[in-house]
Amino acid sequence: MPIDFRNTNSLWASILVETLQRLGLTTAIICPGSRSTPLTVAFAQHPQIEAIPVLDERSASFFALGIARQSGKPVVLVCTSGTAGANFYPAVIEARESRVPLLVLTADRPPELQDCHSGQSIDQIKLYGNYPNWQSTLAVPQADISMLRYLRQTVVHAWERASFGSTPLTHFPTPGPVHLNLPFRDPLPPIPDTTTNPLKSQLQPEEFFAHCQEQAVTDNLQPTTYNLQPAIAKVIQQWQESQKGIIIAGPAQPQNPKDYCNAIASLSKTLRWPVLAEGLSPVRNYCDLNRDLISTYDLILRNPALAQQLKPTMVIHIGELPISKELRAWLDKCQPRRWVIDPSHHNLDPLHGKTTHLRMSVEQLGIWVKELKVNQLKVDKLKVDRLTVDSSQPLKVDGSNLQPDNLQADNLQADNLQAATKTNLQSATQLYLQKWCEAEGKVRAKVDQTMTSMSQLFEGKVAWLLSQCLPPETPLFIANSMPVRDVEFFWKPGNTRIRPWFNRGANGIDGTLSTALGIAHRNQSSVMLSGDLAFLHDTNGFLIKNKFFGHLTIILINNNGGGIFEMLPIAKFDPPFEEFFATPQDVNFSQLCLTYGVEHQLIQSWQQFKEALNPLPSQGIRVLELPTDRRKDASWRQDFFYSN
């Protein structure tokens, strides 16, 4: 894009926008306003950036969050001065807690118009507290080459901090929000003047922007230092020596889900440990890679005898813990040695157990397992009573034996390696794994049989059917409260490669519809699963409809209130329960959809529901409303969960 020399503000804004585009920016969400005029004009006129106007700032911020979440790249948010930026706050918090890259640009009045009631001005410095990865208020625009270099480098730094973490030179990046506050003096429109003329000969764009280059988005970062090798070797040895170990795959939204699932599968096969996979993890949708997958752990652990038999001594959990309170209470009671595998700087242990954080991704761990040649470590490190080796012959290792699938003791090859009998360690590990798999088989069969025979519209069956009926690789945004829990309880493992998306950073219901639209924008046909209250909380998201490209099917479970509160002790206290906790809204969703020009269908049978899911439309937004009975569903859950 040619640099806009019409005036100082237009030059300043066009340098900022061109820098971002060269770094990789493709999308900017623009909220209307006057003080942000230079930024709006620059973004709107750039041919390689999709600039999308959105009226409501809260909706805009969650729409941006959804796009950034599914792309893995920062999305820009722009607003005017005053309270406009305050409406971004919930999305900034979610971006921080769930590690989504956002670049928030708030326009501001210049210093001389602060604290003097000049109108539409508030204190915007550190507007979002400590939630941004980094934040700064820029200088007032100046037509000076050194100041333009300052602007360019500040934008480069902001991009890196949004994309790569909150610590300079970090090995393990933590994406998140960055806030730049930008004061502008009048004139705000690109009214031509002569102040920028001397710069036209000084500023050569190709030389000025030569070092601003896009970097690829990846989950699989090669370890940048090898001095960790001895420490990692000791950790892996501890895992191998444990007779009762489990891997917990928590909620995850990796950019490359197959690589992520493969890494967990390889670790499971190497250690012979079961994988307890949360419904919000892609692992449940790649079950052909994970043969020892446990999906019904919440129900299994409600059986006191099984919970006691299955007590682990060692636990690896990948990322955050699953939602299940049963699982968390069990881990808290057992107090096993735990290892958290996650590249961020966050503390991911709300149980405060005997936990060590390994600041790497599970993909990185897979690289370490290969590079450390675990088969050689077994011979060198494990006690002699676990393997008998003919010391007169050297161990021969070929390339195939470095694969995680072949890192079992019985795959170690040597010219004169004696036939090793099954060790006590291996037998105990195999027996523990077998107990988990047998419990999974029985409980999974009961869940599937119960769901198959159920004819009434029970909200939990929605998640069970979605796991089997959606087209392969469908992006599915799952709202908070009961939908995420139903996915954990009832989602059936399969090989659909469905991609779950969610806002579990702060676990709120804000921005549910807008985030789902961001996930679906310019993506394959997508689905959103939501209750009525989360949906109603963000119906302003429908205002994005005319700028939305793609398709979103909204599965609206209408139980006329907050179903999750029916599961809490407060439900026994009415009043005030129904009015102040369940909060029924009595909305006619057909009329609501008609107001926004959105298709609406009332679902009255499971057959009708399944037929509406596959194939999905290619364009537009539609709502499939399933009316359910909140109290009956809560009663059914209580009976089912505690009868096993």
N, C-alpha and C positions, 0 to 999 in steps of 0.2 A: 504494500500500500504506500502511495506517495506520502511523505511527511506533510502535515497540514501547517503551512506557515502563515495562515491568515491573521492570527494574533497569538499572544503569548500563551493563553489558555489552550487554544486548539493545538499549538505546537507541543505543549507539555503533555496533553492527553494523548496525542497521536504517538509520541515517543513511548509512553507507557503501554499503549495497546499494541504497538508493533513489537516491543520487547516481549510481551506476553505471548503473542502469536508465534514468534520465532522459538520460544521456549516450549511450545506445544499446546497452547490454549486453543480450544476449538469452540467453546460455548460460553456465553455470558448472559446472565439473567438480569434484566434491567427493570427496575421499578421507577415509575414516573416521578418527576420532581424538577425543580428549577435549578437548585445549586449544583446538581450533578450534570447539568447540560453539557459541559465540555467532554465528560466521560461518555455520556450517552451518544453524542454525535460521533465520537471517535470509534466506539464499538459498532454502532449501526452502519458506519460507512466502510468498515473493513471487510473486504470480500471473502476472506478465509476464516472468519469467525461468525458462528451463528448467534446473533443477538436476539433474544426472546423477551419481549415486554410482558410483564406480569403485574397486574394491578395491586394485589395484596402482598405486602412484604413477607408475612409469615409463610404464606403459601409459596411464594417465590423462593424463599430460602430452603424449604424442604424439597421443592422441585429440583433446585440446584444440587441438594444433597443426594437425591436419587440418581441424577445423571453422573455425579462424581463417584458415587458408590459403584455403579455398574461399569464405569469406564476405568476407574482407578486413577484418573487424572484430575487435577484441580479444575473447578468451575468457578468463574467469577460471579460475584453478586454486587450489584451497584444500587445505591439509593441516595436520596437527597439528605439534607441536614435535618436536625431536630429528632423527633421521636421515631422517624422511619426506621432508623437502624436498630432501635430497641426491639422491633418486631422480629429481627433476625436472631434474637438471643436463644430461643429454644433450639433452633437448628445448629447454632454455633456450639451449644452444649453437647448436642447429639454427635456432631462432627468430632469434637474433642474425645468424647467417651468411646466412640466406635471407630475412631481413627480414619476419618474420611477427609480428603484434601479439599478445602474450600478457601477461596481468596475473597475476603469481604472488603469492598471499597465503599467507604462512607464519605460522601462529600460534606464539606463543612464551611462555615463562614471564616474569614481570616481573623487573626488575633485581635485586630482593632474593633471587631464587631462582636466580641465575646463579652459576656457579663455586663451587658448594657441594654438588655431588653430590645435588641435589634429585630427580633422576630425569628421564629423557627430556628433558634439556636439553643443548644444545650451543651453541657460538658461531655464531649465525645471521646476524650482521651481515656484510654483503657476502659472503654464502654462495656467490654465483655469480661472484665475482671481478669482472672488468671486462666481463662479457658483457651485463648489462642496459643498456638505454638510460639508465635511471635507477633508483636504489634508495634506500630510506630505511627506518629503523626508527621507527615511530610512537610517540607518547606512550601511556602507560597510560591507558585510558578514564577520563574524568572527566565528571560530570554538571554541566557548566558551558557556557553558551551560547557563550562565546568559544572554548572548546575544540572544540565541535561545528562552529563555523565553520572552525576550523583543520583539522579532519578533512575536512570537505567540500571545501575548497580543495586539500588535499593529494591527495585522490582525483581531483579534476578535473585537476590537474597530472599525476598518474600516467597517467590516460587519454590525455591529449594526448601524453605522451612515448612511450607504447606505439603510438599511432596515427600521430603526425606527426614523430617523429624525435628525434635525440639532441642537437640544438642549438636553443635557444630562438629563435623568430622565423625559423626556417629557411625558405628559399624552396622547397627541394626535399626533401621529407620522407623519412625513413628509418624505417619502422616497425620494431618489435622488442620484446623482452621488457622488462618493468618488474617489480621486486621490492619489495613492501611487507611488512615484518616487523612483526607485530602482537602485542605482549604483552598478556596478559589475566590479571587476578587472579580468584580465586574470589569469588563463585560463578559457575561457567560456565553452568549451565542458566538459563533465564528465570524464576528463583524471584522472585516479587514482593517488593519492599520499597518504602520511601517516599523514597529518595534522589532520585528523578527528578520528584517531584510539582511542585516549583516551576517546572520547565521546561515543563509542559503549557500554561501560558498564554503563555510567552515564545516558543515555537517554533510559528510558523505555516507549515506545509509549502509552500503555494503561493508565499508570499513568500520563504521560505528557499531553495527550489530553483528560483526563477524563471529564473535565468541558466544553468541546467544543461540544455542542449539538444543533441539528436543532430545530427551533421553527416553529410552524404552521403559514401559511399565512391566514389572516382573515381581513374582512372589519368591522366586528361587535365586537368592543372592548367594554367590560363591563366597565362602568365608574369606576374609581379607587378611587374616593372620593365622599362622599355624602354631603359635606358641600355646594354644589351648589343647593341642593334641594329647599330651599326657593326662590332663585333667579329664577330658572327654573319655579317654580310654578307661580310666578308673570308674567313671560313672557307668559306662556300658558294662563293665565287669560286675558292678554291683547289681545291675538289672539282671544279668545272666545268672547270678547266684541266688536270685529270689525264686522260691517255689510257688509263691502265690502273688502273681502280678497281674495288673489290668491296665489297659490303655483307655482313657476317656477322651473321646472326640467331642469337644464342646461346640457351641454355635460358631459358625465360620462362613465367611463370604470371600473365599480366595478368588483371585483373578483367573487362576488356572486350576479349576477344581479337580481335573483328572490327575495332574501332577501331585496335588495335595493328597488325594485319596490313595494314590500309588505309594507315596512315602509312608503313610500310616499303615497300609497293608504290608509293606516290606518290613517295617518295624515289628508288626504283629507276628509275621511269619518267622522272623529272626529269633524273637524271644519266646514264641509260642504262648503269647498272651491274648486273651479276648479283647475285642474293641467294643466298648460301650458307646454307641453313637447316638448323640442327641438328634432329634428330628430336624433341627435347624442346621445340621451339618450335611454337606454334600455326600458324606460317607454312606448314608442310608440309600442314596440313589446310585451308588457304584458298588452294589453288594457282590458283584462277580469278582471284584478285586479283593474283597474282604470276607473270606469264607467264615471267619470266626466272629461275625458281627452280632452284637447283642442289642436289640432294639426295645425290649420290654423290661429293662432293668428296674424301672420305677415300680412296676407291678410285682416283679420277682422279689424286690427288697421289702415289700409289704408283708411277706411271709417271714415271720420271725425265725423259723428254723432254717430256711434257706439263707436268710441274711447272715446268720451265725456261721453256717458252713462255708459261705463264700467270702468271709473276711479276708482282705488282702494284706500282705505285708509291704508291698511296693506298688505305687500308683504313678503312672505317667499321664498327666492330662494336657492335651493339646489345646492351647488357648484358654478361654474362659470355661468355667464349670457349666454343665447343663442346668436348665431351670429347675429340674426335679428337686423338691424339698426332701423327698425320701432318700435320694442319693446323697444329698448334702448332709443330712442327719446321720446317715450310715457312716460316711467318711469321718465325720466329726467324732462319732462314737468309737470307731475302729482305730483312729489315729495312726494310719500307716505312714511310711516314709513316702513323701510325694515330690514329684518333679514337674514343674510347669514349663512346657516348651512353647515359647512365644517370643518374637523379636522385639516387642515394645518395652518401654521403660516402666509400664504400669505394674502395680501390684495386683495380681490376679488371684489372690487367695483370701476370700472373705471368711474362711474358716480358721485362719491363723494357725495352721497345723505345722507339722515338721516338713516344711516345704523349702525347696531350692528352685529358684527361677533360672533356667538356661535361656539366655537371651538370644535365641536363634529360631528360625522357622523350622517346621518339621521337615521341609525339603532340604534345608541346610543340614539337619541332623542326618538325613539319609546320605548326603555327600560324605559326612564324617564317618558314618558306619562303613561305607565302601573304602574310603581312604585309609582307615585304620586297620584294614584287613583283619576283621574280627576273627576269622578262622585261625589266624596265626596267634592272636591273643588268647584264644581258648587253650591252645597247646601250651603257651608260655606261662599263663597266669593261673589257670584253674588248678586245683589241688590234684595230685597224681592219682588219687583214688577215684577221680571222675573220668579220666581217660587214660588208657594204657598206650604208650607210644614206644616203638622200637627206636631208642635213642641212637642206634648205630646208623640209621638212615636219615638223611635230611628230608624235611617236609617239602613236597612239591606242590606249588600252587599255580594253577593256570587262571587265565582271565575270567573264565566262567565262575570260578569259585569265589570271586569277589562280589558277586551279585547277592543282594539281601536274601533272595529265595534259597540260596545255597550256603547260607552261613550256619547251618545246623551242624552239630558235632558229628552226626553220622554222614555228612557230606565231605568231611576233611579227608583228603587223599594223600597217601604217601606210598613210596615203593614197597615198604615193608611194614606198613601200619597194621598192627594186629587187630583182629576183629574185636571191637569194643562192645561189651554188653551194655544194655540199658542201665544207666546210672540211677541212683536214688533220686538225684536232682531232676533228671529228665522224666522219670516216672511220676514224681510228685507234681511236676509242672503240667504234664499231660493230663493227669487225673483232675487237677483243678480246672483246667481248660474244659475238660469233658463235662464237668458238673455245670458250668456256665452254659455250655451249648445245649445240654439236655433240658435245663430250665427254660432257655429261650424257645426251644422247639415246642414244649408243652404250652407255655403261656401264649406264644405267638399263634398257635393253632386255635386256642380258645378265643383270643381276640378276633381272629379272622372269621371263625365260625359264628360268633355273636354278631359281628357286623353284617355278615352275609344274610343272616336270617332276620335282620331288623327291618321292619317296614315303615315305622314312624319316622318323621323328619327329626332325627336327633342330631344336634350340631356336631358331636364328635365323629359321626360317620362321614361328614363332609371331608375331613382331613384324610380319612382312610380311603375314600373313593378318589380323591385328587391324586394320591400317590400311585394310582393305577390307571387313571383315565386320561390324564393330560398328555398332549403330544410330547415327544422326547425333547429334552433340553428347554422346556418352557420356563421362563423366569416367573417365579411366584413370590410376590411380596406378602408377608404374613404380619397382620396387625398384632399389637400387644394385647394383654389381658387373656381371654380364653383361647383365641385362635392359636397362639404360639404353644400353649399348653396342650391343646388337642393334637397339634402336630407331633409334639413329643410323645404323647400317650399312644396315639393310634396310627401314625404314619407307617405304612408297611414298606419294608426294604424292597428294593427292586433295582432295575438297571435302566431307568428312564432318563438318567442324567439331568433331571429337573434341577433348576438352580434356585435354592431358597434365598430370599433377601428379607431383611428385617431391620428395625431400629431398636437394638437391644443395648445401646450405649447408656441411655438414661431411662429406657423402658417406658417412655411416655406414649400417650396416644396422639400427641400433637403431630400435625402434618402427615397423617397416614395416607390420605388420598394423593396429596401432592408428591410425596416421596414415591409412591407407586407409579404415578405418571412419569416421574423422572426416570425410574428404572425402565419403563416401557418406551420412552421417547427414542425413536429411531432404532429400536431393538426389535427382536422378533415378537410376535403376539404374546402378550403377558397376561397374568392373572393376579388379582389381589383378593386375599381372604380377610374379611373384617367383620366385627360385630357392629351393631347399629350405632352405639355411642361413639366409637372411634371414627366411624364414617361421618356421623353428623358433626363431629368436632372440627372437620376440615372440608366441609362442602364448598367453601370458596375455591378449593382446588379445581372445581369444574370450570372456573373462569379461564383456565389454561387451555380449554378444549380447542379453541380456534387456532392455537399455535402448536398443537400436539400432533406429531407424526408417528403413526403406529396404531396398535390396538391394545386396549386394556379391558378385560372382563373383570367386573367387580362382583365377587360372591359375597353377598350381604346376608349375614345371619341375623335375622331380626327377632330377637327375644324380648324386645321392648324393655331394655334396661341393661344394667351391668351384671351379666351372668356370673362373673368371677366373684362378686360379693356374696352370691348365694352359697359359695363354698366356704365362707368365712364364719367364725362364731357370731359375728354381729347380726347374721341373718335371723337368729333366734329372738332378736329384740326389735319387735315391730309394734307400735312406732318406736323409733324413727326410721327403721330400716328402709321401707319401700320408698318413702319420699326423699330421703337424704342420701341413701347409698345406692339403691337400685336405680333411682331417678328415671323412671319411664318417661319417654318423650311423646309417644302417641303421634308419630309423624306418618303421613301418607307418602310413602316413598315413590309411588307412581306419579303423584302430582309434583313432587320435588324434582324428579328426573325430567318431567315434561317442561318445567320452568327453565331448565338448562339445556333442553334439546338433547337429552341423553336417552338411549333406548332402555326400556325396563321390561323385565319378564318376571312374573310370579311363579316360582317353582312349587309344584304340588305333588311331585313323585320323584323317586330316585331315578327312574328310567328317563324322565324328562330332563333331569339334571345331567345325567351322563351324556345324553344326546347333544346337550348344549356345549359340552366341553371339548369335543374332538370331532371334526376340526374346529379350531378357533377362527373367528373372523380375522381379516387382515388389516382392517381400518376401523377407527372410531372407538367410542366408549359405550359399554352397556353394563347394566346392573341386573344380576340374577338374584332375586330376593327369595330367601328361604325362611318362612315363618316357623319359629320353634317355640316350645313352652319352657320358659326359664326355670320354673320350679320343678317340673317333671324331669327335665334334663339333669338338674342338680341332684335330685333324689336318685335317679338312675346311676349317676356316677358314684355316689356314696355306696350304693348296693353292690355295684360291680367291683369297685376298687377294694372293698374290704371283705368280699366273699371269696377271694382267691387265696 
